[in-house]
Amino acid sequence: MRLISNFGKDASYRVLFKTLNILPLPCMYIREIVYYIKMNMGGLEQNSIRHNYNTRHRSDLQCKFCRTDILEKM
């Protein structure tokens, strides 16, 4: 990317990404996670569904854990 945009060796990637309007990889990952949650909100459960008492994490989403066949065979 530095060669294409004629940036020097000492140029910051942050400035380069802003100039080229490209999201860094961590930002793309966060965007995809937020998009997934937004599109699948009906299928996700909150902590408040699991119990009736108030906690500070009652509005957090539940993570669904799954086991693979490899772990079950061990």
ChimeraX commands (.cxc) that place a marker at each C-alpha (Angstrom):
marker #1 position 0.00,0.00,0.00 radius 0.5
marker #1 position 2.89,2.32,0.67 radius 0.5
marker #1 position 4.26,1.79,-2.82 radius 0.5
marker #1 position 0.93,2.40,-4.51 radius 0.5
marker #1 position 0.26,5.62,-2.60 radius 0.5
marker #1 position 3.88,6.89,-2.64 radius 0.5
marker #1 position 4.17,7.02,1.16 radius 0.5
marker #1 position 7.60,6.85,2.72 radius 0.5
marker #1 position 8.96,4.05,4.90 radius 0.5
marker #1 position 8.39,6.11,8.04 radius 0.5
marker #1 position 4.76,6.95,7.26 radius 0.5
marker #1 position 2.19,5.81,9.78 radius 0.5
marker #1 position -0.29,3.16,8.72 radius 0.5
marker #1 position -3.02,5.10,10.54 radius 0.5
marker #1 position -2.54,8.07,8.22 radius 0.5
marker #1 position -2.29,5.77,5.21 radius 0.5
marker #1 position -5.56,3.99,6.04 radius 0.5
marker #1 position -7.34,7.31,6.60 radius 0.5
marker #1 position -6.04,8.70,3.31 radius 0.5
marker #1 position -7.15,5.63,1.35 radius 0.5
marker #1 position -10.46,5.30,3.27 radius 0.5
marker #1 position -9.68,1.71,4.30 radius 0.5
marker #1 position -10.69,0.17,7.63 radius 0.5
marker #1 position -7.97,-1.70,9.53 radius 0.5
marker #1 position -8.59,-5.40,10.17 radius 0.5
marker #1 position -9.71,-5.04,13.83 radius 0.5
marker #1 position -12.26,-2.40,12.81 radius 0.5
marker #1 position -13.59,-4.62,10.03 radius 0.5
marker #1 position -13.99,-7.48,12.52 radius 0.5
marker #1 position -15.91,-5.28,14.98 radius 0.5
marker #1 position -18.13,-3.99,12.17 radius 0.5
marker #1 position -18.98,-7.53,11.08 radius 0.5
marker #1 position -19.80,-8.59,14.66 radius 0.5
marker #1 position -22.11,-5.59,15.14 radius 0.5
marker #1 position -23.78,-6.30,11.79 radius 0.5
marker #1 position -24.30,-9.97,12.74 radius 0.5
marker #1 position -25.86,-9.03,16.09 radius 0.5
marker #1 position -28.12,-6.47,14.45 radius 0.5
marker #1 position -29.36,-8.91,11.80 radius 0.5
marker #1 position -29.85,-11.82,14.27 radius 0.5
marker #1 position -31.21,-10.00,17.32 radius 0.5
marker #1 position -34.37,-12.13,17.33 radius 0.5
marker #1 position -32.40,-15.35,17.80 radius 0.5
marker #1 position -30.12,-14.07,20.56 radius 0.5
marker #1 position -31.04,-14.22,24.26 radius 0.5
marker #1 position -30.22,-11.73,26.98 radius 0.5
marker #1 position -29.14,-12.65,30.51 radius 0.5
marker #1 position -32.45,-11.34,31.87 radius 0.5
marker #1 position -34.24,-14.33,30.28 radius 0.5
marker #1 position -32.14,-16.80,32.31 radius 0.5
marker #1 position -32.97,-15.42,35.77 radius 0.5
marker #1 position -35.43,-13.02,37.44 radius 0.5
marker #1 position -33.12,-10.96,39.64 radius 0.5
marker #1 position -31.49,-7.69,38.55 radius 0.5
marker #1 position -27.78,-7.71,37.85 radius 0.5
marker #1 position -25.58,-5.21,36.07 radius 0.5
marker #1 position -25.10,-7.68,33.20 radius 0.5
marker #1 position -28.82,-8.45,32.68 radius 0.5
marker #1 position -28.86,-6.75,29.25 radius 0.5
marker #1 position -25.76,-8.59,27.96 radius 0.5
marker #1 position -26.26,-11.22,25.29 radius 0.5
marker #1 position -25.90,-14.92,26.07 radius 0.5
marker #1 position -23.12,-16.78,24.29 radius 0.5
marker #1 position -24.13,-20.15,22.94 radius 0.5
marker #1 position -21.47,-22.77,23.46 radius 0.5
marker #1 position -21.24,-25.89,21.34 radius 0.5
marker #1 position -19.17,-28.98,21.43 radius 0.5
marker #1 position -17.58,-30.60,18.45 radius 0.5
marker #1 position -17.49,-34.29,17.69 radius 0.5
marker #1 position -13.74,-34.29,18.28 radius 0.5
marker #1 position -14.12,-33.25,21.93 radius 0.5
marker #1 position -16.93,-35.73,22.57 radius 0.5
marker #1 position -14.88,-38.65,21.28 radius 0.5
marker #1 position -11.96,-37.92,23.62 radius 0.5
marker link #1:1,2 radius 0.2
marker link #1:2,3 radius 0.2
marker link #1:3,4 radius 0.2
marker link #1:4,5 radius 0.2
marker link #1:5,6 radius 0.2
marker link #1:6,7 radius 0.2
marker link #1:7,8 radius 0.2
marker link #1:8,9 radius 0.2
marker link #1:9,10 radius 0.2
marker link #1:10,11 radius 0.2
marker link #1:11,12 radius 0.2
marker link #1:12,13 radius 0.2
marker link #1:13,14 radius 0.2
marker link #1:14,15 radius 0.2
marker link #1:15,16 radius 0.2
marker link #1:16,17 radius 0.2
marker link #1:17,18 radius 0.2
marker link #1:18,19 radius 0.2
marker link #1:19,20 radius 0.2
marker link #1:20,21 radius 0.2
marker link #1:21,22 radius 0.2
marker link #1:22,23 radius 0.2
marker link #1:23,24 radius 0.2
marker link #1:24,25 radius 0.2
marker link #1:25,26 radius 0.2
marker link #1:26,27 radius 0.2
marker link #1:27,28 radius 0.2
marker link #1:28,29 radius 0.2
marker link #1:29,30 radius 0.2
marker link #1:30,31 radius 0.2
marker link #1:31,32 radius 0.2
marker link #1:32,33 radius 0.2
marker link #1:33,34 radius 0.2
marker link #1:34,35 radius 0.2
marker link #1:35,36 radius 0.2
marker link #1:36,37 radius 0.2
marker link #1:37,38 radius 0.2
marker link #1:38,39 radius 0.2
marker link #1:39,40 radius 0.2
marker link #1:40,41 radius 0.2
marker link #1:41,42 radius 0.2
marker link #1:42,43 radius 0.2
marker link #1:43,44 radius 0.2
marker link #1:44,45 radius 0.2
marker link #1:45,46 radius 0.2
marker link #1:46,47 radius 0.2
marker link #1:47,48 radius 0.2
marker link #1:48,49 radius 0.2
marker link #1:49,50 radius 0.2
marker link #1:50,51 radius 0.2
marker link #1:51,52 radius 0.2
marker link #1:52,53 radius 0.2
marker link #1:53,54 radius 0.2
marker link #1:54,55 radius 0.2
marker link #1:55,56 radius 0.2
marker link #1:56,57 radius 0.2
marker link #1:57,58 radius 0.2
marker link #1:58,59 radius 0.2
marker link #1:59,60 radius 0.2
marker link #1:60,61 radius 0.2
marker link #1:61,62 radius 0.2
marker link #1:62,63 radius 0.2
marker link #1:63,64 radius 0.2
marker link #1:64,65 radius 0.2
marker link #1:65,66 radius 0.2
marker link #1:66,67 radius 0.2
marker link #1:67,68 radius 0.2
marker link #1:68,69 radius 0.2
marker link #1:69,70 radius 0.2
marker link #1:70,71 radius 0.2
marker link #1:71,72 radius 0.2
marker link #1:72,73 radius 0.2
marker link #1:73,74 radius 0.2
view
